[in-house]
Amino acid sequence: MNRPELRRQLQALASRYPGAHPYTLALRFQAQTGRVLTGQQVKQLLAEPGNHRKQPAKQ
């Protein structure tokens, strides 16, 4: 799984569980995919600049 795909899946999880702690998201991700991530890794991936849908388009 490449990094953008990983970030996309984590963003989808975070939007399904707003306010969830990164460790909780990591556990949910592991349950769904079998891939182990730490809460710190989840936090870093979600903080990376990328295709954030919530950002307004630049004019």
mmJSON file of the N, C-alpha and C atoms, coordinates in Angstrom:
{"data_MODEL":{"atom_site":{
"group_PDB":["ATOM","ATOM","ATOM","ATOM","ATOM","ATOM","ATOM","ATOM","ATOM","ATOM","ATOM","ATOM","ATOM","ATOM","ATOM","ATOM","ATOM","ATOM","ATOM","ATOM","ATOM","ATOM","ATOM","ATOM","ATOM","ATOM","ATOM","ATOM","ATOM","ATOM","ATOM","ATOM","ATOM","ATOM","ATOM","ATOM","ATOM","ATOM","ATOM","ATOM","ATOM","ATOM","ATOM","ATOM","ATOM","ATOM","ATOM","ATOM","ATOM","ATOM","ATOM","ATOM","ATOM","ATOM","ATOM","ATOM","ATOM","ATOM","ATOM","ATOM","ATOM","ATOM","ATOM","ATOM","ATOM","ATOM","ATOM","ATOM","ATOM","ATOM","ATOM","ATOM","ATOM","ATOM","ATOM","ATOM","ATOM","ATOM","ATOM","ATOM","ATOM","ATOM","ATOM","ATOM","ATOM","ATOM","ATOM","ATOM","ATOM","ATOM","ATOM","ATOM","ATOM","ATOM","ATOM","ATOM","ATOM","ATOM","ATOM","ATOM","ATOM","ATOM","ATOM","ATOM","ATOM","ATOM","ATOM","ATOM","ATOM","ATOM","ATOM","ATOM","ATOM","ATOM","ATOM","ATOM","ATOM","ATOM","ATOM","ATOM","ATOM","ATOM","ATOM","ATOM","ATOM","ATOM","ATOM","ATOM","ATOM","ATOM","ATOM","ATOM","ATOM","ATOM","ATOM","ATOM","ATOM","ATOM","ATOM","ATOM","ATOM","ATOM","ATOM","ATOM","ATOM","ATOM","ATOM","ATOM","ATOM","ATOM","ATOM","ATOM","ATOM","ATOM","ATOM","ATOM","ATOM","ATOM","ATOM","ATOM","ATOM","ATOM","ATOM","ATOM","ATOM","ATOM","ATOM","ATOM","ATOM","ATOM","ATOM","ATOM","ATOM","ATOM","ATOM","ATOM","ATOM"],
"id":[1,2,3,4,5,6,7,8,9,10,11,12,13,14,15,16,17,18,19,20,21,22,23,24,25,26,27,28,29,30,31,32,33,34,35,36,37,38,39,40,41,42,43,44,45,46,47,48,49,50,51,52,53,54,55,56,57,58,59,60,61,62,63,64,65,66,67,68,69,70,71,72,73,74,75,76,77,78,79,80,81,82,83,84,85,86,87,88,89,90,91,92,93,94,95,96,97,98,99,100,101,102,103,104,105,106,107,108,109,110,111,112,113,114,115,116,117,118,119,120,121,122,123,124,125,126,127,128,129,130,131,132,133,134,135,136,137,138,139,140,141,142,143,144,145,146,147,148,149,150,151,152,153,154,155,156,157,158,159,160,161,162,163,164,165,166,167,168,169,170,171,172,173,174,175,176,177],
"type_symbol":["N","C","C","N","C","C","N","C","C","N","C","C","N","C","C","N","C","C","N","C","C","N","C","C","N","C","C","N","C","C","N","C","C","N","C","C","N","C","C","N","C","C","N","C","C","N","C","C","N","C","C","N","C","C","N","C","C","N","C","C","N","C","C","N","C","C","N","C","C","N","C","C","N","C","C","N","C","C","N","C","C","N","C","C","N","C","C","N","C","C","N","C","C","N","C","C","N","C","C","N","C","C","N","C","C","N","C","C","N","C","C","N","C","C","N","C","C","N","C","C","N","C","C","N","C","C","N","C","C","N","C","C","N","C","C","N","C","C","N","C","C","N","C","C","N","C","C","N","C","C","N","C","C","N","C","C","N","C","C","N","C","C","N","C","C","N","C","C","N","C","C","N","C","C","N","C","C"],
"label_atom_id":["N","CA","C","N","CA","C","N","CA","C","N","CA","C","N","CA","C","N","CA","C","N","CA","C","N","CA","C","N","CA","C","N","CA","C","N","CA","C","N","CA","C","N","CA","C","N","CA","C","N","CA","C","N","CA","C","N","CA","C","N","CA","C","N","CA","C","N","CA","C","N","CA","C","N","CA","C","N","CA","C","N","CA","C","N","CA","C","N","CA","C","N","CA","C","N","CA","C","N","CA","C","N","CA","C","N","CA","C","N","CA","C","N","CA","C","N","CA","C","N","CA","C","N","CA","C","N","CA","C","N","CA","C","N","CA","C","N","CA","C","N","CA","C","N","CA","C","N","CA","C","N","CA","C","N","CA","C","N","CA","C","N","CA","C","N","CA","C","N","CA","C","N","CA","C","N","CA","C","N","CA","C","N","CA","C","N","CA","C","N","CA","C","N","CA","C","N","CA","C","N","CA","C","N","CA","C"],
"label_alt_id":[null,null,null,null,null,null,null,null,null,null,null,null,null,null,null,null,null,null,null,null,null,null,null,null,null,null,null,null,null,null,null,null,null,null,null,null,null,null,null,null,null,null,null,null,null,null,null,null,null,null,null,null,null,null,null,null,null,null,null,null,null,null,null,null,null,null,null,null,null,null,null,null,null,null,null,null,null,null,null,null,null,null,null,null,null,null,null,null,null,null,null,null,null,null,null,null,null,null,null,null,null,null,null,null,null,null,null,null,null,null,null,null,null,null,null,null,null,null,null,null,null,null,null,null,null,null,null,null,null,null,null,null,null,null,null,null,null,null,null,null,null,null,null,null,null,null,null,null,null,null,null,null,null,null,null,null,null,null,null,null,null,null,null,null,null,null,null,null,null,null,null,null,null,null,null,null,null],
"label_comp_id":["MET","MET","MET","ASN","ASN","ASN","ARG","ARG","ARG","PRO","PRO","PRO","GLU","GLU","GLU","LEU","LEU","LEU","ARG","ARG","ARG","ARG","ARG","ARG","GLN","GLN","GLN","LEU","LEU","LEU","GLN","GLN","GLN","ALA","ALA","ALA","LEU","LEU","LEU","ALA","ALA","ALA","SER","SER","SER","ARG","ARG","ARG","TYR","TYR","TYR","PRO","PRO","PRO","GLY","GLY","GLY","ALA","ALA","ALA","HIS","HIS","HIS","PRO","PRO","PRO","TYR","TYR","TYR","THR","THR","THR","LEU","LEU","LEU","ALA","ALA","ALA","LEU","LEU","LEU","ARG","ARG","ARG","PHE","PHE","PHE","GLN","GLN","GLN","ALA","ALA","ALA","GLN","GLN","GLN","THR","THR","THR","GLY","GLY","GLY","ARG","ARG","ARG","VAL","VAL","VAL","LEU","LEU","LEU","THR","THR","THR","GLY","GLY","GLY","GLN","GLN","GLN","GLN","GLN","GLN","VAL","VAL","VAL","LYS","LYS","LYS","GLN","GLN","GLN","LEU","LEU","LEU","LEU","LEU","LEU","ALA","ALA","ALA","GLU","GLU","GLU","PRO","PRO","PRO","GLY","GLY","GLY","ASN","ASN","ASN","HIS","HIS","HIS","ARG","ARG","ARG","LYS","LYS","LYS","GLN","GLN","GLN","PRO","PRO","PRO","ALA","ALA","ALA","LYS","LYS","LYS","GLN","GLN","GLN"],
"label_asym_id":["A","A","A","A","A","A","A","A","A","A","A","A","A","A","A","A","A","A","A","A","A","A","A","A","A","A","A","A","A","A","A","A","A","A","A","A","A","A","A","A","A","A","A","A","A","A","A","A","A","A","A","A","A","A","A","A","A","A","A","A","A","A","A","A","A","A","A","A","A","A","A","A","A","A","A","A","A","A","A","A","A","A","A","A","A","A","A","A","A","A","A","A","A","A","A","A","A","A","A","A","A","A","A","A","A","A","A","A","A","A","A","A","A","A","A","A","A","A","A","A","A","A","A","A","A","A","A","A","A","A","A","A","A","A","A","A","A","A","A","A","A","A","A","A","A","A","A","A","A","A","A","A","A","A","A","A","A","A","A","A","A","A","A","A","A","A","A","A","A","A","A","A","A","A","A","A","A"],
"label_entity_id":["1","1","1","1","1","1","1","1","1","1","1","1","1","1","1","1","1","1","1","1","1","1","1","1","1","1","1","1","1","1","1","1","1","1","1","1","1","1","1","1","1","1","1","1","1","1","1","1","1","1","1","1","1","1","1","1","1","1","1","1","1","1","1","1","1","1","1","1","1","1","1","1","1","1","1","1","1","1","1","1","1","1","1","1","1","1","1","1","1","1","1","1","1","1","1","1","1","1","1","1","1","1","1","1","1","1","1","1","1","1","1","1","1","1","1","1","1","1","1","1","1","1","1","1","1","1","1","1","1","1","1","1","1","1","1","1","1","1","1","1","1","1","1","1","1","1","1","1","1","1","1","1","1","1","1","1","1","1","1","1","1","1","1","1","1","1","1","1","1","1","1","1","1","1","1","1","1"],
"label_seq_id":[1,1,1,2,2,2,3,3,3,4,4,4,5,5,5,6,6,6,7,7,7,8,8,8,9,9,9,10,10,10,11,11,11,12,12,12,13,13,13,14,14,14,15,15,15,16,16,16,17,17,17,18,18,18,19,19,19,20,20,20,21,21,21,22,22,22,23,23,23,24,24,24,25,25,25,26,26,26,27,27,27,28,28,28,29,29,29,30,30,30,31,31,31,32,32,32,33,33,33,34,34,34,35,35,35,36,36,36,37,37,37,38,38,38,39,39,39,40,40,40,41,41,41,42,42,42,43,43,43,44,44,44,45,45,45,46,46,46,47,47,47,48,48,48,49,49,49,50,50,50,51,51,51,52,52,52,53,53,53,54,54,54,55,55,55,56,56,56,57,57,57,58,58,58,59,59,59],
"pdbx_PDB_ins_code":[null,null,null,null,null,null,null,null,null,null,null,null,null,null,null,null,null,null,null,null,null,null,null,null,null,null,null,null,null,null,null,null,null,null,null,null,null,null,null,null,null,null,null,null,null,null,null,null,null,null,null,null,null,null,null,null,null,null,null,null,null,null,null,null,null,null,null,null,null,null,null,null,null,null,null,null,null,null,null,null,null,null,null,null,null,null,null,null,null,null,null,null,null,null,null,null,null,null,null,null,null,null,null,null,null,null,null,null,null,null,null,null,null,null,null,null,null,null,null,null,null,null,null,null,null,null,null,null,null,null,null,null,null,null,null,null,null,null,null,null,null,null,null,null,null,null,null,null,null,null,null,null,null,null,null,null,null,null,null,null,null,null,null,null,null,null,null,null,null,null,null,null,null,null,null,null,null],
"Cartn_x":[0.85,0.0,0.903,0.662,1.496,1.009,1.851,1.59,0.308,0.06,-1.19,-2.437,-2.386,-3.523,-3.707,-2.619,-2.653,-3.275,-2.822,-3.35,-4.834,-5.231,-6.647,-7.518,-7.05,-7.814,-7.906,-6.809,-6.825,-7.729,-7.733,-8.618,-10.079,-10.38,-11.746,-12.14,-11.231,-11.493,-11.701,-10.838,-10.932,-12.249,-12.738,-14.012,-15.189,-15.051,-16.101,-16.142,-14.987,-14.879,-14.247,-14.969,-14.389,-14.044,-12.899,-12.464,-11.787,-11.683,-11.038,-9.542,-9.0,-7.564,-6.805,-5.613,-4.84,-4.589,-4.384,-4.17,-5.425,-6.588,-7.85,-8.015,-7.663,-7.732,-6.76,-5.574,-4.59,-5.142,-5.826,-6.41,-7.533,-8.352,-9.432,-8.851,-7.8,-7.132,-6.562,-5.934,-5.361,-6.454,-7.581,-8.678,-9.219,-9.245,-9.784,-8.804,-7.511,-6.541,-5.517,-5.309,-4.272,-2.901,-2.794,-1.514,-1.388,-0.247,-0.032,0.584,-0.075,0.442,0.364,1.262,1.192,0.327,-0.098,-0.845,-0.029,1.28,2.159,2.227,2.306,2.33,1.026,-0.087,-1.387,-1.439,-0.993,-0.989,-0.15,1.019,1.901,1.292,0.72,0.119,-1.057,-1.87,-3.019,-2.602,-1.436,-0.955,-0.221,0.143,0.886,0.042,0.693,-0.056,-0.384,-1.516,-1.915,-3.272,-4.01,-5.331,-6.362,-6.376,-7.363,-8.632,-9.71,-10.967,-11.554,-11.172,-11.76,-11.141,-10.012,-9.367,-10.073,-10.308,-10.932,-9.964,-10.515,-9.684,-8.975,-7.734,-6.969,-7.434,-7.551,-8.026,-6.928],
"Cartn_y":[-1.166,0.0,1.239,2.139,3.336,4.404,5.377,6.393,7.204,7.673,8.411,7.557,6.292,5.4,5.184,5.011,4.844,6.079,7.253,8.507,8.645,8.269,8.36,7.481,6.259,5.348,5.87,6.433,6.983,8.209,9.037,10.203,9.764,8.705,8.18,7.673,6.971,6.495,7.67,8.67,9.837,10.583,10.616,11.301,10.477,9.151,8.295,8.36,8.63,8.681,10.01,11.116,12.425,12.514,13.095,13.247,12.023,10.955,9.733,9.967,9.389,9.48,8.729,9.217,8.527,7.044,6.699,5.295,4.47,5.044,4.355,4.15,5.176,5.045,3.977,3.91,2.889,1.489,1.308,-0.004,-0.356,0.614,0.363,0.021,0.746,0.485,-0.927,-1.328,-2.67,-3.734,-3.499,-4.465,-4.62,-3.534,-3.574,-4.129,-3.805,-4.135,-5.188,-5.365,-6.282,-5.634,-4.384,-3.671,-2.914,-3.061,-2.45,-1.062,-0.071,1.293,1.75,2.638,3.219,4.474,4.921,6.168,7.333,7.318,8.387,8.394,7.217,7.143,7.687,7.326,7.812,9.333,9.851,11.3,12.008,11.465,12.062,11.993,10.852,10.705,11.658,11.816,12.711,14.179,14.485,15.873,16.267,15.291,15.584,16.407,17.363,18.094,17.145,17.327,16.443,16.848,15.889,16.152,16.193,17.293,17.464,18.015,17.309,17.728,18.952,19.204,20.297,21.648,21.666,22.924,23.551,24.859,25.509,25.557,25.593,25.654,26.997,26.977,28.221,28.954,30.267,31.059,31.906],
"Cartn_z":[0.0,0.0,0.0,-0.928,-1.01,-0.023,0.198,1.216,0.958,-0.264,-0.496,-0.23,-0.602,-0.347,1.153,1.857,3.306,3.961,3.539,4.088,3.762,2.549,2.159,3.053,3.31,4.167,5.596,6.09,7.444,7.533,6.504,6.491,6.484,5.76,5.739,7.125,7.78,9.138,10.088,9.99,10.867,10.656,9.432,9.184,9.706,9.722,10.282,11.799,12.414,13.868,14.278,14.112,14.437,15.921,16.208,17.59,18.166,17.377,17.868,18.037,19.077,19.353,18.256,17.865,16.82,17.123,18.391,18.75,18.451,18.732,18.444,16.943,16.172,14.712,14.226,14.849,14.475,14.731,15.855,16.163,15.187,14.846,13.879,12.505,12.12,10.847,10.836,11.937,12.033,11.937,12.578,12.529,11.107,10.351,8.992,7.971,8.137,7.09,7.489,8.794,9.251,9.321,8.885,8.914,10.236,10.885,12.188,12.026,12.61,12.677,14.128,14.505,15.846,15.793,16.954,17.028,16.501,16.774,16.293,14.764,14.159,12.695,12.107,12.722,12.252,12.36,13.485,13.701,12.641,12.345,11.341,9.944,9.598,8.269,8.074,9.104,8.989,8.965,9.518,9.551,8.276,7.442,6.209,5.253,4.586,3.557,2.407,1.852,0.751,0.251,-0.216,-0.772,0.347,1.09,2.147,1.522,1.679,1.071,1.76,3.011,3.767,3.423,2.723,2.371,1.175,1.239,0.074,-1.1,-2.277,-3.482,-3.55,-3.985,-4.117,-5.364,-5.242,-6.374,-6.937],
"occupancy":[1.0,1.0,1.0,1.0,1.0,1.0,1.0,1.0,1.0,1.0,1.0,1.0,1.0,1.0,1.0,1.0,1.0,1.0,1.0,1.0,1.0,1.0,1.0,1.0,1.0,1.0,1.0,1.0,1.0,1.0,1.0,1.0,1.0,1.0,1.0,1.0,1.0,1.0,1.0,1.0,1.0,1.0,1.0,1.0,1.0,1.0,1.0,1.0,1.0,1.0,1.0,1.0,1.0,1.0,1.0,1.0,1.0,1.0,1.0,1.0,1.0,1.0,1.0,1.0,1.0,1.0,1.0,1.0,1.0,1.0,1.0,1.0,1.0,1.0,1.0,1.0,1.0,1.0,1.0,1.0,1.0,1.0,1.0,1.0,1.0,1.0,1.0,1.0,1.0,1.0,1.0,1.0,1.0,1.0,1.0,1.0,1.0,1.0,1.0,1.0,1.0,1.0,1.0,1.0,1.0,1.0,1.0,1.0,1.0,1.0,1.0,1.0,1.0,1.0,1.0,1.0,1.0,1.0,1.0,1.0,1.0,1.0,1.0,1.0,1.0,1.0,1.0,1.0,1.0,1.0,1.0,1.0,1.0,1.0,1.0,1.0,1.0,1.0,1.0,1.0,1.0,1.0,1.0,1.0,1.0,1.0,1.0,1.0,1.0,1.0,1.0,1.0,1.0,1.0,1.0,1.0,1.0,1.0,1.0,1.0,1.0,1.0,1.0,1.0,1.0,1.0,1.0,1.0,1.0,1.0,1.0,1.0,1.0,1.0,1.0,1.0,1.0],
"B_iso_or_equiv":[0.0,0.0,0.0,0.0,0.0,0.0,0.0,0.0,0.0,0.0,0.0,0.0,0.0,0.0,0.0,0.0,0.0,0.0,0.0,0.0,0.0,0.0,0.0,0.0,0.0,0.0,0.0,0.0,0.0,0.0,0.0,0.0,0.0,0.0,0.0,0.0,0.0,0.0,0.0,0.0,0.0,0.0,0.0,0.0,0.0,0.0,0.0,0.0,0.0,0.0,0.0,0.0,0.0,0.0,0.0,0.0,0.0,0.0,0.0,0.0,0.0,0.0,0.0,0.0,0.0,0.0,0.0,0.0,0.0,0.0,0.0,0.0,0.0,0.0,0.0,0.0,0.0,0.0,0.0,0.0,0.0,0.0,0.0,0.0,0.0,0.0,0.0,0.0,0.0,0.0,0.0,0.0,0.0,0.0,0.0,0.0,0.0,0.0,0.0,0.0,0.0,0.0,0.0,0.0,0.0,0.0,0.0,0.0,0.0,0.0,0.0,0.0,0.0,0.0,0.0,0.0,0.0,0.0,0.0,0.0,0.0,0.0,0.0,0.0,0.0,0.0,0.0,0.0,0.0,0.0,0.0,0.0,0.0,0.0,0.0,0.0,0.0,0.0,0.0,0.0,0.0,0.0,0.0,0.0,0.0,0.0,0.0,0.0,0.0,0.0,0.0,0.0,0.0,0.0,0.0,0.0,0.0,0.0,0.0,0.0,0.0,0.0,0.0,0.0,0.0,0.0,0.0,0.0,0.0,0.0,0.0,0.0,0.0,0.0,0.0,0.0,0.0],
"pdbx_formal_charge":[null,null,null,null,null,null,null,null,null,null,null,null,null,null,null,null,null,null,null,null,null,null,null,null,null,null,null,null,null,null,null,null,null,null,null,null,null,null,null,null,null,null,null,null,null,null,null,null,null,null,null,null,null,null,null,null,null,null,null,null,null,null,null,null,null,null,null,null,null,null,null,null,null,null,null,null,null,null,null,null,null,null,null,null,null,null,null,null,null,null,null,null,null,null,null,null,null,null,null,null,null,null,null,null,null,null,null,null,null,null,null,null,null,null,null,null,null,null,null,null,null,null,null,null,null,null,null,null,null,null,null,null,null,null,null,null,null,null,null,null,null,null,null,null,null,null,null,null,null,null,null,null,null,null,null,null,null,null,null,null,null,null,null,null,null,null,null,null,null,null,null,null,null,null,null,null,null],
"auth_seq_id":[1,1,1,2,2,2,3,3,3,4,4,4,5,5,5,6,6,6,7,7,7,8,8,8,9,9,9,10,10,10,11,11,11,12,12,12,13,13,13,14,14,14,15,15,15,16,16,16,17,17,17,18,18,18,19,19,19,20,20,20,21,21,21,22,22,22,23,23,23,24,24,24,25,25,25,26,26,26,27,27,27,28,28,28,29,29,29,30,30,30,31,31,31,32,32,32,33,33,33,34,34,34,35,35,35,36,36,36,37,37,37,38,38,38,39,39,39,40,40,40,41,41,41,42,42,42,43,43,43,44,44,44,45,45,45,46,46,46,47,47,47,48,48,48,49,49,49,50,50,50,51,51,51,52,52,52,53,53,53,54,54,54,55,55,55,56,56,56,57,57,57,58,58,58,59,59,59],
"auth_comp_id":["MET","MET","MET","ASN","ASN","ASN","ARG","ARG","ARG","PRO","PRO","PRO","GLU","GLU","GLU","LEU","LEU","LEU","ARG","ARG","ARG","ARG","ARG","ARG","GLN","GLN","GLN","LEU","LEU","LEU","GLN","GLN","GLN","ALA","ALA","ALA","LEU","LEU","LEU","ALA","ALA","ALA","SER","SER","SER","ARG","ARG","ARG","TYR","TYR","TYR","PRO","PRO","PRO","GLY","GLY","GLY","ALA","ALA","ALA","HIS","HIS","HIS","PRO","PRO","PRO","TYR","TYR","TYR","THR","THR","THR","LEU","LEU","LEU","ALA","ALA","ALA","LEU","LEU","LEU","ARG","ARG","ARG","PHE","PHE","PHE","GLN","GLN","GLN","ALA","ALA","ALA","GLN","GLN","GLN","THR","THR","THR","GLY","GLY","GLY","ARG","ARG","ARG","VAL","VAL","VAL","LEU","LEU","LEU","THR","THR","THR","GLY","GLY","GLY","GLN","GLN","GLN","GLN","GLN","GLN","VAL","VAL","VAL","LYS","LYS","LYS","GLN","GLN","GLN","LEU","LEU","LEU","LEU","LEU","LEU","ALA","ALA","ALA","GLU","GLU","GLU","PRO","PRO","PRO","GLY","GLY","GLY","ASN","ASN","ASN","HIS","HIS","HIS","ARG","ARG","ARG","LYS","LYS","LYS","GLN","GLN","GLN","PRO","PRO","PRO","ALA","ALA","ALA","LYS","LYS","LYS","GLN","GLN","GLN"],
"auth_asym_id":["A","A","A","A","A","A","A","A","A","A","A","A","A","A","A","A","A","A","A","A","A","A","A","A","A","A","A","A","A","A","A","A","A","A","A","A","A","A","A","A","A","A","A","A","A","A","A","A","A","A","A","A","A","A","A","A","A","A","A","A","A","A","A","A","A","A","A","A","A","A","A","A","A","A","A","A","A","A","A","A","A","A","A","A","A","A","A","A","A","A","A","A","A","A","A","A","A","A","A","A","A","A","A","A","A","A","A","A","A","A","A","A","A","A","A","A","A","A","A","A","A","A","A","A","A","A","A","A","A","A","A","A","A","A","A","A","A","A","A","A","A","A","A","A","A","A","A","A","A","A","A","A","A","A","A","A","A","A","A","A","A","A","A","A","A","A","A","A","A","A","A","A","A","A","A","A","A"],
"auth_atom_id":["N","CA","C","N","CA","C","N","CA","C","N","CA","C","N","CA","C","N","CA","C","N","CA","C","N","CA","C","N","CA","C","N","CA","C","N","CA","C","N","CA","C","N","CA","C","N","CA","C","N","CA","C","N","CA","C","N","CA","C","N","CA","C","N","CA","C","N","CA","C","N","CA","C","N","CA","C","N","CA","C","N","CA","C","N","CA","C","N","CA","C","N","CA","C","N","CA","C","N","CA","C","N","CA","C","N","CA","C","N","CA","C","N","CA","C","N","CA","C","N","CA","C","N","CA","C","N","CA","C","N","CA","C","N","CA","C","N","CA","C","N","CA","C","N","CA","C","N","CA","C","N","CA","C","N","CA","C","N","CA","C","N","CA","C","N","CA","C","N","CA","C","N","CA","C","N","CA","C","N","CA","C","N","CA","C","N","CA","C","N","CA","C","N","CA","C","N","CA","C","N","CA","C","N","CA","C"],
"pdbx_PDB_model_num":[1,1,1,1,1,1,1,1,1,1,1,1,1,1,1,1,1,1,1,1,1,1,1,1,1,1,1,1,1,1,1,1,1,1,1,1,1,1,1,1,1,1,1,1,1,1,1,1,1,1,1,1,1,1,1,1,1,1,1,1,1,1,1,1,1,1,1,1,1,1,1,1,1,1,1,1,1,1,1,1,1,1,1,1,1,1,1,1,1,1,1,1,1,1,1,1,1,1,1,1,1,1,1,1,1,1,1,1,1,1,1,1,1,1,1,1,1,1,1,1,1,1,1,1,1,1,1,1,1,1,1,1,1,1,1,1,1,1,1,1,1,1,1,1,1,1,1,1,1,1,1,1,1,1,1,1,1,1,1,1,1,1,1,1,1,1,1,1,1,1,1,1,1,1,1,1,1]
}}}
